[in-house]
Amino acid sequence: MKRVDKLILRAFSGPFVLVFAVILFIFLTQYMIKNFKYFVGKDLGFDVFGELFFYFSLVMVPLALPLAILFSSLMTFGNLGQHSELTALKSAGISLTRMLIPVGVVVVIITGLSLLYNDRVVPYANLKAYRLLYDIKQKKPTLDIEEGAFYNGIEGYSIKVDKKLDDDRSLEGVMIYNHEKKKGNKEVIIAKKGVMDNVSGGDFLKFTLLDGESFSEIKSKNKNNLKAVEYVRNKFDSGVIYFDLSSFALKETREDLFKGHNIMKREAALIVEKDSLVNVYQHQKDEFTSDIMSFFTFYKTSTIDSTEQLHQKQLLAKSIAPNLDSDKSKYRIYLNAVNRANTIQSKLKARKKRETHQDRTIVDYAMNIYKRYTQAIAILVMFLIGAPLGAIIKKGGLGIPVLVSVVFFVIYYITSISGDRLAKEFVLEPVWGSWGANIILFVIGVFLFIQAYRDVRLFDKDYYTIILNKLFSKKS
């Protein structure tokens, strides 16, 4: 490795690591803010948040890498151009293509690793991340009994507290309705004071009630009057009630329930399932064609029949349907034809809906397969844009590189989302919907590379002034 290669790699490695970490953090923060409502009031520990952030960080890596490559390559060659190092290298006989080789080799290695990463790590990370997010969504909020309001978070009970003291344990004016039997408000406990504690590691809530009464309504044992009821009232100086809090714990759902989604499958599994679905759908189409054809009646006539043969067939037809010329016979034939036509129409409508769903399923499989490659190749495309653009702009730092990187990433994001939608609406083939964004940006990258190789100053006013002067001089 020559000194020039070391110089360029050293200038690229620092910004790349820093920019990649910052972009990954921004993507992760944005996603967590979107799901913030599911985290509030659920008393999730640092271990749960750490696991969630870790797996979603792995999921966000394919999105962060292209933008990080674009930003860092633009910043690297922009800094070299701003400090006249590119000019010095060119004066020494080193072309722009030669300067791009060391960083290009690193980008190609990152692209290859990204292909493996998208197929091996991302499906596993998706499975872990979305399973954990689902468990968090299903978790009940933390037990929070407020003053003067009924709390119904504990299944089968309604609890009301008039006042909570400063220690957040001592209570005054406790009222508890028991709805476990689901027969209405027939059991109630009232106490002047109480103490609330978590026991058994938080699995149970212990209520110690002082100076209270319990009221219950039960059916009368009088067989002569089944509608009669009896009321039971008990007074107590102290009593203890335990509430089961197991439903408030974070439960782990079986991962097998999530493995059916395409984003959690590897490429080989997606290809096998896609081919199987295509075969099944084709078999269903063949069966449907045979089913439809059974509603049609065919009468074959040879064009080379003699007059005698035609006469014999007419006699045969009249012998089968002697009253064919009558109005009743015609009406019966008409009704039969209408019923068959309606049946065929309803079958065709149902088949059209089913085929649309099946085609979208196949498109979804194809898009998931192509996506593993497009996200990796986008790294190369972004480098092809960022490096020549930095050499043209010759501005480093966080000003122009940030603005230009955001613009190109927005173009990439919009074109890729639009391609996905057009493919799912059957406007474009899945291959063009998936690769469209990369193709568009690749053309832009090739154009920028040619301009940088020619040392054209696209962002200087003098460049456009000279072009306009030439145009006006030709007109004059």
LOZA-824464 format. One record per residue (C-alpha): x, y, z negated; residue in three letters; residue number from 1. Coordinates in nm, 3 decimals. Layout:
BEGIN
xx	yy	zz	r	k
X	Y	Z	ALA	NUM $
...
***
This chain:
BEGIN
xx	yy	zz	r	k
0.000	0.000	0.000	MET	1 $
0.143	0.335	0.104	LYS	2 $
0.146	0.655	-0.099	ARG	3 $
-0.125	0.804	0.120	VAL	4 $
-0.356	0.512	0.038	ASP	5 $
-0.285	0.547	-0.334	LYS	6 $
-0.350	0.922	-0.317	LEU	7 $
-0.688	0.878	-0.149	ILE	8 $
-0.795	0.585	-0.369	LEU	9 $
-0.699	0.775	-0.683	ARG	10 $
-0.901	1.072	-0.564	ALA	11 $
-1.200	0.844	-0.491	PHE	12 $
-1.204	0.608	-0.790	SER	13 $
-1.252	0.870	-1.063	GLY	14 $
-1.553	1.047	-0.908	PRO	15 $
-1.708	0.716	-0.803	PHE	16 $
-1.709	0.565	-1.154	VAL	17 $
-1.836	0.888	-1.311	LEU	18 $
-2.103	0.953	-1.047	VAL	19 $
-2.223	0.591	-1.051	PHE	20 $
-2.266	0.600	-1.430	ALA	21 $
-2.453	0.932	-1.419	VAL	22 $
-2.685	0.826	-1.134	ILE	23 $
-2.758	0.492	-1.299	LEU	24 $
-2.842	0.674	-1.622	PHE	25 $
-3.073	0.916	-1.437	ILE	26 $
-3.259	0.633	-1.260	PHE	27 $
-3.290	0.441	-1.585	LEU	28 $
-3.414	0.746	-1.776	THR	29 $
-3.669	0.826	-1.507	GLN	30 $
-3.806	0.471	-1.519	TYR	31 $
-3.819	0.465	-1.897	MET	32 $
-4.002	0.800	-1.908	ILE	33 $
-4.261	0.659	-1.666	LYS	34 $
-4.326	0.374	-1.913	ASN	35 $
-4.282	0.583	-2.227	PHE	36 $
-4.649	0.554	-2.323	LYS	37 $
-4.601	0.179	-2.381	TYR	38 $
-4.323	0.238	-2.637	PHE	39 $
-4.495	0.493	-2.861	VAL	40 $
-4.602	0.379	-3.207	GLY	41 $
-4.494	0.016	-3.170	LYS	42 $
-4.192	0.021	-3.401	ASP	43 $
-3.957	-0.143	-3.150	LEU	44 $
-3.611	-0.206	-3.287	GLY	45 $
-3.282	-0.098	-3.130	PHE	46 $
-3.222	-0.456	-3.020	ASP	47 $
-3.541	-0.455	-2.811	VAL	48 $
-3.457	-0.119	-2.651	PHE	49 $
-3.099	-0.230	-2.592	GLY	50 $
-3.214	-0.547	-2.415	GLU	51 $
-3.468	-0.353	-2.209	LEU	52 $
-3.213	-0.089	-2.102	PHE	53 $
-2.954	-0.353	-2.019	PHE	54 $
-3.179	-0.554	-1.786	TYR	55 $
-3.329	-0.250	-1.616	PHE	56 $
-2.978	-0.111	-1.568	SER	57 $
-2.896	-0.428	-1.375	LEU	58 $
-3.213	-0.380	-1.169	VAL	59 $
-3.123	-0.017	-1.085	MET	60 $
-2.769	-0.092	-0.961	VAL	61 $
-2.873	-0.153	-0.593	PRO	62 $
-3.048	0.186	-0.591	LEU	63 $
-2.762	0.373	-0.757	ALA	64 $
-2.474	0.234	-0.550	LEU	65 $
-2.557	0.394	-0.209	PRO	66 $
-2.609	0.738	-0.363	LEU	67 $
-2.292	0.703	-0.572	ALA	68 $
-2.088	0.608	-0.264	ILE	69 $
-2.235	0.899	-0.067	LEU	70 $
-2.170	1.152	-0.343	PHE	71 $
-1.821	1.032	-0.441	SER	72 $
-1.693	0.997	-0.081	SER	73 $
-1.827	1.341	0.008	LEU	74 $
-1.669	1.490	-0.304	MET	75 $
-1.337	1.311	-0.247	THR	76 $
-1.281	1.423	0.111	PHE	77 $
-1.432	1.762	0.034	GLY	78 $
-1.173	1.815	-0.242	ASN	79 $
-0.892	1.699	-0.012	LEU	80 $
-1.009	1.940	0.255	GLY	81 $
-1.055	2.228	0.011	GLN	82 $
-0.696	2.193	-0.114	HIS	83 $
-0.562	2.164	0.245	SER	84 $
-0.445	1.806	0.185	GLU	85 $
-0.637	1.681	0.488	LEU	86 $
-0.466	1.944	0.700	THR	87 $
-0.126	1.838	0.569	ALA	88 $
-0.197	1.474	0.643	LEU	89 $
-0.316	1.552	0.994	LYS	90 $
-0.006	1.762	1.057	SER	91 $
0.200	1.458	0.952	ALA	92 $
0.036	1.256	1.230	GLY	93 $
-0.219	1.069	1.017	ILE	94 $
-0.560	1.059	1.181	SER	95 $
-0.893	1.082	1.002	LEU	96 $
-0.960	0.716	1.085	THR	97 $
-0.641	0.614	0.906	ARG	98 $
-0.738	0.823	0.601	MET	99 $
-1.076	0.649	0.579	LEU	100 $
-0.927	0.298	0.582	ILE	101 $
-0.834	0.262	0.208	PRO	102 $
-1.171	0.384	0.083	VAL	103 $
-1.344	0.194	0.364	GLY	104 $
-1.186	-0.132	0.251	VAL	105 $
-1.308	-0.071	-0.105	VAL	106 $
-1.658	0.010	0.024	VAL	107 $
-1.665	-0.309	0.234	VAL	108 $
-1.570	-0.512	-0.076	ILE	109 $
-1.842	-0.339	-0.278	ILE	110 $
-2.090	-0.413	0.002	THR	111 $
-1.999	-0.783	0.001	GLY	112 $
-2.030	-0.804	-0.375	LEU	113 $
-2.359	-0.618	-0.354	SER	114 $
-2.497	-0.883	-0.117	LEU	115 $
-2.422	-1.152	-0.373	LEU	116 $
-2.544	-0.931	-0.658	TYR	117 $
-2.880	-0.863	-0.489	ASN	118 $
-2.939	-1.235	-0.438	ASP	119 $
-2.804	-1.374	-0.764	ARG	120 $
-2.826	-1.113	-1.040	VAL	121 $
-3.121	-0.889	-0.942	VAL	122 $
-3.389	-1.166	-0.941	PRO	123 $
-3.272	-1.285	-1.283	TYR	124 $
-3.264	-0.928	-1.418	ALA	125 $
-3.613	-0.860	-1.277	ASN	126 $
-3.747	-1.170	-1.451	LEU	127 $
-3.600	-1.072	-1.787	LYS	128 $
-3.683	-0.701	-1.761	ALA	129 $
-4.045	-0.729	-1.650	TYR	130 $
-4.120	-1.015	-1.889	ARG	131 $
-3.993	-0.804	-2.179	LEU	132 $
-4.182	-0.497	-2.054	LEU	133 $
-4.501	-0.703	-2.036	TYR	134 $
-4.452	-0.824	-2.395	ASP	135 $
-4.404	-0.464	-2.509	ILE	136 $
-4.722	-0.357	-2.332	LYS	137 $
-4.917	-0.637	-2.504	GLN	138 $
-4.779	-0.558	-2.849	LYS	139 $
-5.017	-0.382	-3.084	LYS	140 $
-4.922	-0.040	-3.223	PRO	141 $
-4.768	-0.034	-3.570	THR	142 $
-5.009	-0.050	-3.861	LEU	143 $
-5.106	0.311	-3.936	ASP	144 $
-5.399	0.367	-4.172	ILE	145 $
-5.505	0.733	-4.177	GLU	146 $
-5.700	0.913	-4.445	GLU	147 $
-6.077	0.940	-4.402	GLY	148 $
-6.101	0.722	-4.089	ALA	149 $
-6.181	0.356	-4.033	PHE	150 $
-5.885	0.151	-3.911	TYR	151 $
-5.980	-0.148	-3.690	ASN	152 $
-5.633	-0.264	-3.588	GLY	153 $
-5.647	-0.576	-3.806	ILE	154 $
-5.875	-0.827	-3.635	GLU	155 $
-6.190	-0.901	-3.835	GLY	156 $
-6.160	-0.606	-4.077	TYR	157 $
-6.241	-0.236	-4.092	SER	158 $
-6.044	-0.043	-4.355	ILE	159 $
-6.102	0.310	-4.479	LYS	160 $
-5.888	0.502	-4.729	VAL	161 $
-5.991	0.835	-4.877	ASP	162 $
-5.638	0.940	-4.978	LYS	163 $
-5.279	0.818	-4.940	LYS	164 $
-5.028	0.932	-5.200	LEU	165 $
-4.678	1.060	-5.129	ASP	166 $
-4.513	0.719	-5.171	ASP	167 $
-4.720	0.596	-4.870	ASP	168 $
-4.816	0.286	-5.073	ARG	169 $
-5.061	0.404	-5.335	SER	170 $
-5.419	0.451	-5.219	LEU	171 $
-5.738	0.603	-5.353	GLU	172 $
-6.094	0.528	-5.245	GLY	173 $
-6.047	0.199	-5.058	VAL	174 $
-6.332	0.046	-4.855	MET	175 $
-6.290	-0.283	-4.666	ILE	176 $
-6.553	-0.439	-4.437	TYR	177 $
-6.510	-0.808	-4.358	ASN	178 $
-6.619	-0.891	-3.999	HIS	179 $
-6.446	-1.228	-3.969	GLU	180 $
-6.778	-1.413	-3.948	LYS	181 $
-6.905	-1.165	-3.686	LYS	182 $
-7.240	-1.122	-3.859	LYS	183 $
-7.232	-0.746	-3.908	GLY	184 $
-7.157	-0.543	-4.221	ASN	185 $
-7.261	-0.810	-4.470	LYS	186 $
-6.944	-0.819	-4.681	GLU	187 $
-6.778	-0.508	-4.820	VAL	188 $
-6.521	-0.441	-5.093	ILE	189 $
-6.488	-0.102	-5.263	ILE	190 $
-6.208	-0.008	-5.503	ALA	191 $
-6.111	0.319	-5.670	LYS	192 $
-5.739	0.255	-5.632	LYS	193 $
-5.507	0.024	-5.445	GLY	194 $
-5.147	-0.052	-5.352	VAL	195 $
-5.033	-0.157	-5.003	MET	196 $
-4.719	-0.371	-4.946	ASP	197 $
-4.563	-0.573	-4.664	ASN	198 $
-4.465	-0.922	-4.771	VAL	199 $
-4.300	-1.227	-4.609	SER	200 $
-4.082	-1.013	-4.387	GLY	201 $
-4.374	-0.807	-4.258	GLY	202 $
-4.588	-1.105	-4.154	ASP	203 $
-4.857	-1.020	-4.412	PHE	204 $
-5.005	-0.703	-4.558	LEU	205 $
-5.084	-0.727	-4.929	LYS	206 $
-5.362	-0.508	-5.075	PHE	207 $
-5.372	-0.494	-5.456	THR	208 $
-5.710	-0.342	-5.549	LEU	209 $
-5.793	-0.193	-5.890	LEU	210 $
-6.133	-0.122	-6.051	ASP	211 $
-6.356	-0.232	-5.767	GLY	212 $
-6.667	-0.411	-5.658	GLU	213 $
-6.756	-0.653	-5.379	SER	214 $
-7.095	-0.679	-5.212	PHE	215 $
-7.213	-0.963	-4.991	SER	216 $
-7.538	-1.058	-4.822	GLU	217 $
-7.622	-1.429	-4.785	ILE	218 $
-7.920	-1.624	-4.663	LYS	219 $
-8.173	-1.733	-4.923	SER	220 $
-8.191	-2.102	-5.014	LYS	221 $
-8.570	-2.076	-5.025	ASN	222 $
-8.695	-2.315	-4.756	LYS	223 $
-9.040	-2.155	-4.753	ASN	224 $
-8.902	-1.816	-4.646	ASN	225 $
-8.610	-1.847	-4.404	LEU	226 $
-8.591	-1.470	-4.349	LYS	227 $
-8.527	-1.396	-4.715	ALA	228 $
-8.178	-1.283	-4.815	VAL	229 $
-7.983	-1.271	-5.139	GLU	230 $
-7.737	-1.003	-5.246	TYR	231 $
-7.429	-1.082	-5.452	VAL	232 $
-7.238	-0.817	-5.643	ARG	233 $
-6.911	-0.877	-5.827	ASN	234 $
-6.704	-0.637	-6.033	LYS	235 $
-6.329	-0.680	-6.085	PHE	236 $
-6.050	-0.501	-6.262	ASP	237 $
-5.787	-0.613	-6.010	SER	238 $
-5.777	-0.825	-5.698	GLY	239 $
-5.542	-0.915	-5.414	VAL	240 $
-5.618	-0.948	-5.041	ILE	241 $
-5.370	-1.066	-4.777	TYR	242 $
-5.402	-0.962	-4.413	PHE	243 $
-5.229	-1.159	-4.136	ASP	244 $
-5.003	-0.926	-3.929	LEU	245 $
-4.870	-1.189	-3.688	SER	246 $
-5.058	-1.020	-3.401	SER	247 $
-4.844	-0.708	-3.452	PHE	248 $
-4.522	-0.896	-3.379	ALA	249 $
-4.353	-0.887	-3.038	LEU	250 $
-4.444	-1.220	-2.876	LYS	251 $
-4.232	-1.373	-2.602	GLU	252 $
-4.433	-1.480	-2.298	THR	253 $
-4.316	-1.786	-2.107	ARG	254 $
-4.092	-1.688	-1.817	GLU	255 $
-4.255	-1.948	-1.592	ASP	256 $
-4.559	-1.721	-1.567	LEU	257 $
-4.348	-1.451	-1.392	PHE	258 $
-4.135	-1.663	-1.161	LYS	259 $
-4.400	-1.664	-0.889	GLY	260 $
-4.333	-1.302	-0.790	HIS	261 $
-4.109	-1.251	-0.487	ASN	262 $
-3.872	-1.004	-0.656	ILE	263 $
-3.778	-1.278	-0.901	MET	264 $
-3.681	-1.536	-0.637	LYS	265 $
-3.355	-1.591	-0.455	ARG	266 $
-3.325	-1.563	-0.079	GLU	267 $
-3.315	-1.939	-0.016	ALA	268 $
-3.641	-1.989	-0.206	ALA	269 $
-3.805	-1.700	-0.019	LEU	270 $
-3.706	-1.842	0.321	ILE	271 $
-3.836	-2.192	0.236	VAL	272 $
-4.167	-2.057	0.102	GLU	273 $
-4.210	-1.822	0.399	LYS	274 $
-4.156	-2.103	0.651	ASP	275 $
-4.396	-2.327	0.459	SER	276 $
-4.664	-2.057	0.458	LEU	277 $
-4.621	-1.999	0.833	VAL	278 $
-4.673	-2.371	0.898	ASN	279 $
-4.975	-2.388	0.669	VAL	280 $
-5.135	-2.080	0.826	TYR	281 $
-5.076	-2.215	1.178	GLN	282 $
-5.239	-2.544	1.079	HIS	283 $
-5.538	-2.353	0.942	GLN	284 $
-5.569	-2.160	1.269	LYS	285 $
-5.574	-2.484	1.468	ASP	286 $
-5.842	-2.630	1.240	GLU	287 $
-6.047	-2.311	1.269	PHE	288 $
-6.032	-2.325	1.650	THR	289 $
-6.162	-2.683	1.647	SER	290 $
-6.436	-2.584	1.403	ASP	291 $
-6.552	-2.296	1.621	ILE	292 $
-6.551	-2.504	1.937	MET	293 $
-6.796	-2.748	1.776	SER	294 $
-7.067	-2.478	1.792	PHE	295 $
-7.048	-2.460	2.173	PHE	296 $
-7.227	-2.694	2.418	THR	297 $
-7.051	-2.760	2.747	PHE	298 $
-7.209	-2.889	3.068	TYR	299 $
-6.949	-2.981	3.324	LYS	300 $
-7.037	-2.970	3.694	THR	301 $
-6.803	-3.075	3.969	SER	302 $
-6.784	-2.838	4.265	THR	303 $
-6.748	-3.132	4.503	ILE	304 $
-7.074	-3.302	4.402	ASP	305 $
-7.293	-3.398	4.697	SER	306 $
-7.654	-3.288	4.730	THR	307 $
-7.770	-3.633	4.619	GLU	308 $
-7.551	-3.625	4.307	GLN	309 $
-7.684	-3.280	4.208	LEU	310 $
-8.040	-3.405	4.257	HIS	311 $
-7.970	-3.705	4.030	GLN	312 $
-7.831	-3.474	3.756	LYS	313 $
-8.136	-3.250	3.773	GLN	314 $
-8.364	-3.552	3.732	LEU	315 $
-8.155	-3.667	3.435	LEU	316 $
-8.183	-3.324	3.272	ALA	317 $
-8.560	-3.321	3.314	LYS	318 $
-8.589	-3.668	3.165	SER	319 $
-8.393	-3.550	2.857	ILE	320 $
-8.594	-3.227	2.817	ALA	321 $
-8.923	-3.274	3.003	PRO	322 $
-9.075	-2.955	2.854	ASN	323 $
-8.774	-2.735	2.931	LEU	324 $
-8.985	-2.496	3.137	ASP	325 $
-9.235	-2.434	2.857	SER	326 $
-9.215	-2.118	2.643	ASP	327 $
-9.177	-2.314	2.319	LYS	328 $
-8.879	-2.500	2.453	SER	329 $
-8.715	-2.178	2.570	LYS	330 $
-8.781	-2.011	2.235	TYR	331 $
-8.634	-2.307	2.049	ARG	332 $
-8.321	-2.292	2.268	ILE	333 $
-8.301	-1.917	2.209	TYR	334 $
-8.322	-1.955	1.828	LEU	335 $
-8.059	-2.228	1.833	ASN	336 $
-7.824	-2.004	2.032	ALA	337 $
-7.883	-1.707	1.798	VAL	338 $
-7.818	-1.918	1.488	ASN	339 $
-7.497	-2.054	1.635	ARG	340 $
-7.383	-1.706	1.736	ALA	341 $
-7.451	-1.569	1.384	ASN	342 $
-7.264	-1.859	1.229	THR	343 $
-6.967	-1.803	1.459	ILE	344 $
-6.969	-1.430	1.382	GLN	345 $
-6.970	-1.481	1.005	SER	346 $
-6.692	-1.737	1.033	LYS	347 $
-6.485	-1.500	1.247	LEU	348 $
-6.526	-1.215	0.995	LYS	349 $
-6.422	-1.437	0.706	ALA	350 $
-6.131	-1.571	0.909	ARG	351 $
-6.017	-1.218	0.999	LYS	352 $
-6.002	-1.114	0.632	LYS	353 $
-5.815	-1.431	0.541	ARG	354 $
-5.569	-1.388	0.828	GLU	355 $
-5.502	-1.025	0.729	THR	356 $
-5.421	-1.135	0.374	HIS	357 $
-5.202	-1.418	0.503	GLN	358 $
-5.016	-1.190	0.744	ASP	359 $
-4.949	-0.940	0.464	ARG	360 $
-4.816	-1.220	0.247	THR	361 $
-4.573	-1.325	0.521	ILE	362 $
-4.469	-0.962	0.577	VAL	363 $
-4.406	-0.925	0.204	ASP	364 $
-4.179	-1.230	0.208	TYR	365 $
-3.991	-1.097	0.512	ALA	366 $
-3.951	-0.750	0.357	MET	367 $
-3.811	-0.898	0.035	ASN	368 $
-3.559	-1.102	0.235	ILE	369 $
-3.446	-0.806	0.447	TYR	370 $
-3.431	-0.576	0.145	LYS	371 $
-3.140	-0.774	-0.003	ARG	372 $
-2.935	-0.689	0.304	TYR	373 $
-3.057	-0.335	0.371	THR	374 $
-2.968	-0.215	0.021	GLN	375 $
-2.616	-0.354	0.058	ALA	376 $
-2.560	-0.222	0.412	ILE	377 $
-2.687	0.119	0.295	ALA	378 $
-2.360	0.147	0.100	ILE	379 $
-2.159	0.134	0.423	LEU	380 $
-2.397	0.375	0.595	VAL	381 $
-2.373	0.627	0.311	MET	382 $
-1.994	0.609	0.323	PHE	383 $
-2.003	0.667	0.698	LEU	384 $
-2.204	0.985	0.629	ILE	385 $
-2.029	1.108	0.314	GLY	386 $
-1.663	1.081	0.414	ALA	387 $
-1.683	1.264	0.752	PRO	388 $
-1.922	1.521	0.605	LEU	389 $
-1.676	1.597	0.325	GLY	390 $
-1.398	1.640	0.580	ALA	391 $
-1.618	1.883	0.776	ILE	392 $
-1.748	2.086	0.480	ILE	393 $
-1.412	2.095	0.299	LYS	394 $
-1.583	2.183	-0.028	LYS	395 $
-1.545	1.978	-0.344	GLY	396 $
-1.689	2.012	-0.692	GLY	397 $
-2.053	1.969	-0.786	LEU	398 $
-2.214	2.237	-0.570	GLY	399 $
-2.251	2.159	-0.202	ILE	400 $
-2.177	1.782	-0.242	PRO	401 $
-2.469	1.744	-0.484	VAL	402 $
-2.707	1.933	-0.254	LEU	403 $
-2.604	1.745	0.061	VAL	404 $
-2.612	1.407	-0.117	SER	405 $
-2.963	1.468	-0.248	VAL	406 $
-3.083	1.573	0.099	VAL	407 $
-2.951	1.259	0.269	PHE	408 $
-3.072	1.032	-0.010	PHE	409 $
-3.421	1.184	0.016	VAL	410 $
-3.412	1.120	0.392	ILE	411 $
-3.307	0.759	0.326	TYR	412 $
-3.573	0.710	0.058	TYR	413 $
-3.858	0.861	0.264	ILE	414 $
-3.770	0.669	0.580	THR	415 $
-3.734	0.341	0.392	SER	416 $
-4.067	0.385	0.208	ILE	417 $
-4.240	0.485	0.533	SER	418 $
-4.092	0.183	0.709	GLY	419 $
-4.219	-0.049	0.435	ASP	420 $
-4.571	0.093	0.459	ARG	421 $
-4.580	0.081	0.838	LEU	422 $
-4.465	-0.281	0.829	ALA	423 $
-4.730	-0.375	0.573	LYS	424 $
-4.995	-0.207	0.788	GLU	425 $
-4.872	-0.407	1.092	PHE	426 $
-4.766	-0.093	1.280	VAL	427 $
-4.401	-0.203	1.287	LEU	428 $
-4.237	-0.541	1.278	GLU	429 $
-4.087	-0.618	0.933	PRO	430 $
-3.733	-0.614	1.071	VAL	431 $
-3.774	-0.259	1.206	TRP	432 $
-3.959	-0.141	0.897	GLY	433 $
-3.676	-0.266	0.675	SER	434 $
-3.380	-0.161	0.888	TRP	435 $
-3.523	0.164	1.025	GLY	436 $
-3.376	0.387	0.753	ALA	437 $
-3.030	0.236	0.791	ASN	438 $
-3.040	0.268	1.170	ILE	439 $
-3.139	0.636	1.156	ILE	440 $
-2.870	0.723	0.903	LEU	441 $
-2.612	0.514	1.090	PHE	442 $
-2.669	0.724	1.402	VAL	443 $
-2.627	1.040	1.192	ILE	444 $
-2.310	0.896	1.040	GLY	445 $
-2.159	0.816	1.379	VAL	446 $
-2.237	1.170	1.497	PHE	447 $
-2.074	1.322	1.187	LEU	448 $
-1.768	1.097	1.225	PHE	449 $
-1.720	1.208	1.586	ILE	450 $
-1.750	1.572	1.484	GLN	451 $
-1.506	1.525	1.194	ALA	452 $
-1.261	1.339	1.421	TYR	453 $
-1.270	1.634	1.662	ARG	454 $
-1.233	1.873	1.367	ASP	455 $
-1.553	2.057	1.461	VAL	456 $
-1.662	2.314	1.203	ARG	457 $
-2.034	2.245	1.192	LEU	458 $
-2.090	2.455	0.880	PHE	459 $
-1.896	2.764	0.990	ASP	460 $
-2.076	3.063	1.135	LYS	461 $
-1.800	3.116	1.392	ASP	462 $
-1.877	2.778	1.551	TYR	463 $
-2.234	2.876	1.632	TYR	464 $
-2.137	3.233	1.723	THR	465 $
-1.901	3.102	1.990	ILE	466 $
-2.173	2.872	2.131	ILE	467 $
-2.423	3.160	2.148	LEU	468 $
-2.169	3.390	2.312	ASN	469 $
-2.100	3.126	2.578	LYS	470 $
-2.472	3.086	2.647	LEU	471 $
-2.530	3.461	2.682	PHE	472 $
-2.221	3.504	2.898	SER	473 $
-2.346	3.234	3.138	LYS	474 $
-2.687	3.405	3.162	LYS	475 $
-2.528	3.743	3.233	SER	476 $
***
